[in-house]
């Protein structure tokens, strides 16, 4: 059962075990220390993840850094990521929120921003932390950006992906240059030790579906432009129309005043 807003935050919601969370913290600590946000050019320099064990086929790994919060996000596919980019390109409101896809992420926070109960869990279990601004928090969103406490499968995914990303950065010193024109792509198969057996992943940079993402964004922008043209806003109406509306409102106000 998902954790509800009535329950205090806990790293161990949804039957996540202390052992699984310990592995997650170790992976988060290792990732924070290699600072992937200082390696990749920006959050749209995405990496593809394929892993049969994790049920991923060219999933999207996006790395976010300053001036935003250091974090890593995993989207199921390129179209979900494109929809995320398109929806968040303008301020998100209740109408557009429903268009957001789901994603699974780790965000790194300062210790002072972590819930007291979660801090007690970290101290009790002696989970690894890379520094005062490196407290990891899982951020799991379902379709419509609905928040949900991380499940054991979510924690496994984040643990394995973070470990693989840290290894990729350590093994490929030129990773940050692969998004520059003319440079060859990088593909690396990585085996991550995990409880119950090693997990096999293939990481590829740049993401092979980058062109598909651009095309999807262009099509979405064209649809938005067409919709705006067919339904002009009040501010876009000609001055003559605005004057007529103002006169109607003035006449209606006068009529109401006369009938009092």
N, C-alpha and C positions, 0 to 999 in steps of 0.2 A: 504494500500500500504506500502511496506517495506521502511524503511528509507534508503536512498542511501548515498554513500560516499560524495556526493556533499553537503549534509545537515549537519549542525553542530550537534554534539551529544546532545541528549535531553532525559531526563527521561520520557517525555510525548509524545514521538513519537507513531505512530500507534494508536492514539486515547486512550491512557492510561490516565485515569483521575487522578487529584491530590489526590483524596480520595483513589483510589486504590494504588497509589504510597506511600501514607502515611502509609497504612496498611503494605505494603512491607517493608518500612523502620523500622517500629516497630518490625516486625518479624525478620529482619536482625539484629537489635540491640540486641534483646533478644538472638538470636543464637550466636552472637559474644561473648556475656558475658558468656555463658556457655562453650565456647571454645571446640566444639566437636572434633577438631583435637588433643586435649590433652587427649581425652577419648579413641577414637578408635586407634588400634595399627598402622594402616597405611591406605593408600588410597584403598588398595585391601581388607580391612576388610569392606565389603559392606553390606548394609541393604536393605531388600526388602520392597517396598511400593505397597500396593494394595488399590485402591480407585475407586469405581464405578463412583463417582461424577467427578473425575478427569480423568477418562478413563485410569487408571493405573492397570495393573495386574502383580504383581511381577516385577515391574520396579526396577531399580538399583539406589541406592543412594550411591555415593562415596564421601568421605570426605578427602580433601587434606589440609595438613598443612605444617609447615616449614620442609625443607628449601624453599619449593615452596610457592606460594601465598595462603593464607588461602581462601578456597573456598568449595562449595558443588555443586556436579554435579548430574543431574538426567538423566538416560538413559532409553529408552522405555522398554528394556528387557535385559536378560543376554547375548544374542548373540551380540547385539549392543555393550555392554560393552566389551565383549571378543574381538570383532573386533577393538575397540578403543585401548585396551591394546596391541594387536598384531601390529597394524599399528604404534603406538607411541613407540614401543620398540626399534626402530631404527630411525635415523634422517628422518623426513618427508620431501619429496620433491614434485614437481608437480605431479609426477606419483602416489605416495602413498596417496596424499592428497584426491584424489577422493574416496578412499576406506573408509575414516572415516565416521562413522554414525553421526547422529545429536545428540545434547544433549542440555539441558537447565541448566544454572548454575547461581550462585551468586558468584562473586569474591570480596574480600575485599581489597581495595586499600588505600594507604596513601592519605590524602587530597591534597597534593601538586601534585599528579598525576591525579587528576580529572580535566576534562575540565572546563574552567572558566564559561561557560554558565550553565553547570550542577551544579556547586557550587552556582551560583546565584539562580537556581531553589530550591536547598536545603534551602538556606537562606530565600527565599521568602515564602516558604510553611512551614518553621520551622520543617522539617523532622528530625526524631530522629537519632542521631549518637552515637555509643558507645565509640568512641575515635578517635584520629587523624589518626590511621591506620585502621579504621573500616568503611570507606566509601564504601557502597555496590554498585556494578555495575552488572546488569543482563548481562549475556553472553549467547546469544542464537545462536546455530549453527544448520543449517539444514544439510541434507546429503551432504557429500563432505566438511564438516566443513565450509560451506558458512555462514558468519555472517549475522544476521538479527536483526533489532531493535525488542525488546520484544513487543509482542502483549498483550492485556488485559488477554488472557488465560494464557500466559507465566507468567505474574506477579501474577495471581491468584495461579497458580501451585507453584511458588517459595514461595509465602507468606504462603500458607497452609503447604507445606512440611517443611519449616524452623520452623514454629511454632510447628508442630508435633515433629520434631527432638529435639527441645529444651525441650519439655515436656517429651519425652522419656528419655533424659539424666537426667533430674531432678527426674524422678520417678524410674529409674533403676540404682542405684549406682554401680552395678556390670556389667554394660553393657560392659565395656572395657575388661572384662575377658571372655566374652561368646565365643570369637574366639579361646580360648585356648582349646587343646584337652581334652575331658572328661567333659567339662562344659556344662550344659544344654542350649539350645537355648532360646531366649527371644522373645515372641510375645505379642504385646500390641495393643489394639484397642483404638484409640484416636479420640475425637470429637473436631474439631477446629471451633470456632465461626467465621462466615464470613457473609458478606452482602448477604442477600437473604436466609440465613439458614445455619445451621451447616454443616460442611464437615466431613464425616467419613473416617478415614484412618486406615489401619492395617500395623504396622511396624514389621518386623521380622528380627532378627539377630541371627546367620549368615544368609545370603541369601540362601534359599533352593536350588537354582540352582548353587551353587558354584562348584559342581562337573561337571556340564555341561560346565561351563566356562573353567575349567582346561582341559577337553577333547577337547574342541574347540581349545584352544591354542596349545595343543599338535599336533592336526591334521594340524593346520596351519603351525606350525614349520616343520612338516614332509614334507608338500607340498613345502615349501621354500627350504628345503634341496634337495629335488628331482629336483626342477627347477634349482638350482645352479649346481647340478651334471650334468644335461643334457645340460646346457649352461655355460660351464666354462668361467671364465673371462680371459682377456688377461694375468693378473698377475699369473693365475694358470696354464698356459700352460708350458709344459716341456721346459728346457733350449735349447734343439735342435731346437724346433719350433721358439723360440725367435731369435736364431741365424740366422735361415733361413729368417725370416722377416727382420731382420736388414740388411742382405746381399742384399735382394731384394730392400730395400729402398736406399741402397748405390748405387746399380747398376742403379736404375732409376734416381737418382740424377746426376750420371756421364753422363748418356745418355742425360739428359736435358741440361747439361753444354756443351756437345759436339755439340749439335744441334743449339746452340745459334749463 
